[in-house]
C-alpha cells in the first residue's frame, strides 16, 4: 500500500508540473529566436556580402567614367605634370586615378584634379588597361586575362596602356578598363562569389568613347 500511495503522489506531482509548464510562457521568445535567429543572421550577412560587392562595382564604374574623361578631352595625353612629364605614362595615369594630379594643359591653363578612386578602394588592388579600337565591337571590351603562378601570385594582367597615334587626337576610339581585385570569401548560406585566387572577386568597369579634337602641347609631335 505504501508503494501504491507513493506512486500516486509521484504521478500527481508529474501532472501538476506538466500543467504548470504548459501555462508558463517565460523564455518562449528566447527559444524561438534560438531556432530562427541563426538562419536570419546568416541571411543578413549574405545580403551584406553581396551588397558590398555591388557597391564596390558601382564605385569602380564611377571612377572609370571620370578617368575616361581625362583621355576623352586629351588632358591625360597633353598635360605637363608637376613631375615634368608631358602626357601621362601608364604609371602617371594610374597615379592620377588614385591620388589626383596637378599640371598645365596644352593651353597653359593650370589643372588640379582630385583623386578619382573612392577611399573604399585600394590603389594596390587596381589595374588599368587602355587600348584603342577600330570599331565599336564587343570583342574590344572583353576583360583581360589575369595569370597566376602555382602559389596564386599574380604574374601577368594582360593589360597595357596604348592610346597614341600620329598627330593630334580626334575621333579615336579608346577602351578604358579598370580592374579591381575585391577581397572576399565564402559568405553564410554557402554563398561564394570568388572568381580569382586568394579569395578575390574580380570587378571590371569599362568605358568606351571617342576622343574630342584636342591639340598637342608645344613640346609634343604627337599625342
Secondary structure as GFF3:
##gff-version 3
##sequence-region A 1 223
A	DSSP	alpha_helix	2	23	.	.	.	ID=ss1
A	DSSP	alpha_helix	28	72	.	.	.	ID=ss2
A	DSSP	alpha_helix	75	78	.	.	.	ID=ss3
A	DSSP	beta_strand	80	81	.	.	.	ID=ss4
A	DSSP	alpha_helix	90	99	.	.	.	ID=ss5
A	DSSP	beta_strand	101	104	.	.	.	ID=ss6
A	DSSP	beta_strand	110	113	.	.	.	ID=ss7
A	DSSP	three_ten_helix	123	125	.	.	.	ID=ss8
A	DSSP	beta_strand	126	133	.	.	.	ID=ss9
A	DSSP	three_ten_helix	138	141	.	.	.	ID=ss10
A	DSSP	beta_strand	147	148	.	.	.	ID=ss11
A	DSSP	beta_strand	154	156	.	.	.	ID=ss12
A	DSSP	beta_strand	173	183	.	.	.	ID=ss13
A	DSSP	beta_strand	186	187	.	.	.	ID=ss14
A	DSSP	three_ten_helix	188	190	.	.	.	ID=ss15
A	DSSP	beta_strand	191	192	.	.	.	ID=ss16
A	DSSP	beta_strand	200	210	.	.	.	ID=ss17
###
